[in-house]
Amino acid sequence: MREKAKERCSEQVQDFTKCCKESGILMVVKCQKENSALKECLTAYYNDPAFYEECKMEYLKEREEFRKTGIPTKKRLQKLPTST
C-alpha cells in the first residue's frame, strides 16, 4: 500500500527528494513544506476506502497465487534465463 501511494504521489516524492539533496544536513529545517505536502498526499491515499480496497484485492490475489504455486511474487515476475 505504501509503495502504491508513493507512486501516485511521485511529484511530491520528487520535490522532497530534490529538496533533501540540495539542503544536505539542513533538510530538517529547509524541507518542511515539501515534507508536509508529501505527508498530506500519502495520508489522503491511506484514508481513501477505494484505494484501500484496491490494495487489499491485489494483496489477496498475490496471496492466492502464492498458495497455489509456493513462489513469491517477486520471484515469479523475474525473467527466466534464456539459452541462446
CORCORFEN-V96257 format. One record per backbone hydrogen bond with DSSP energy under -1.0 kcal/mol. NH is the residue of the N-H (numbers start at 1). CO is the residue of the C=O. E is the energy in kcal/mol with one decimal. If there is no record, write none. Layout:
BEGIN
nh=NH co=CO e=E
nh=NH co=CO e=E
END
This chain:
BEGIN
nh=5 co=1 e=-2.2
nh=6 co=2 e=-2.3
nh=7 co=3 e=-2.0
nh=8 co=4 e=-1.9
nh=9 co=5 e=-1.5
nh=10 co=7 e=-1.1
nh=13 co=9 e=-2.3
nh=14 co=10 e=-2.6
nh=15 co=11 e=-2.4
nh=16 co=12 e=-2.5
nh=17 co=13 e=-2.7
nh=18 co=14 e=-2.7
nh=19 co=15 e=-2.4
nh=20 co=16 e=-2.5
nh=21 co=17 e=-2.3
nh=22 co=18 e=-2.2
nh=23 co=19 e=-2.2
nh=24 co=20 e=-1.7
nh=26 co=23 e=-1.7
nh=27 co=24 e=-1.4
nh=29 co=26 e=-1.0
nh=30 co=26 e=-2.7
nh=31 co=27 e=-2.2
nh=35 co=31 e=-2.5
nh=36 co=32 e=-2.5
nh=37 co=33 e=-2.1
nh=38 co=34 e=-2.2
nh=39 co=35 e=-2.7
nh=40 co=36 e=-2.5
nh=41 co=37 e=-2.2
nh=42 co=38 e=-2.6
nh=43 co=39 e=-2.8
nh=44 co=40 e=-1.9
nh=45 co=41 e=-1.6
nh=46 co=42 e=-2.6
nh=47 co=43 e=-2.1
nh=48 co=45 e=-1.2
nh=52 co=48 e=-2.3
nh=53 co=49 e=-2.4
nh=54 co=50 e=-2.2
nh=55 co=51 e=-2.4
nh=56 co=52 e=-2.5
nh=57 co=53 e=-2.6
nh=58 co=54 e=-2.0
nh=59 co=55 e=-2.5
nh=60 co=56 e=-2.6
nh=61 co=57 e=-2.1
nh=62 co=58 e=-2.3
nh=63 co=59 e=-2.7
nh=64 co=60 e=-2.4
nh=65 co=61 e=-2.5
nh=66 co=62 e=-2.3
nh=67 co=63 e=-2.4
nh=68 co=64 e=-1.7
nh=69 co=65 e=-2.6
nh=70 co=66 e=-3.1
nh=76 co=72 e=-2.2
nh=77 co=73 e=-2.2
END
